[in-house]
Amino acid sequence: MNLFERKPQQAVEAGVTFLDGDFRITRPGTFVRCAATKAPIPIEELRYWDVDTQEAYATPEALLERRGFKLKK
């Protein structure tokens, strides 16, 4: 194994503090859970969160759903 190769990580839920425009990992892990769908979101793909409620969301639609908006399909 090369010194710079990443070791495979076990799928562990991370602890995250959400900030305005950024987040800070407080407990190492590979994913967080969507507050609306409970789906795992890989840390590398985390794009949507709410600072006030400290919740992560998989998609913008999941955030709207969590806030009680009904989306037409």
Secondary structure as UniProt FT lines:
FT   TURN            3..4
FT   STRAND          15..19
FT   TURN            20..21
FT   STRAND          22..27
FT   STRAND          31..34
FT   TURN            35..37
FT   STRAND          40..42
FT   HELIX           43..45
FT   STRAND          48..50
FT   TURN            51..54
FT   STRAND          55..57
FT   HELIX           60..66
FT   TURN            67..68
//
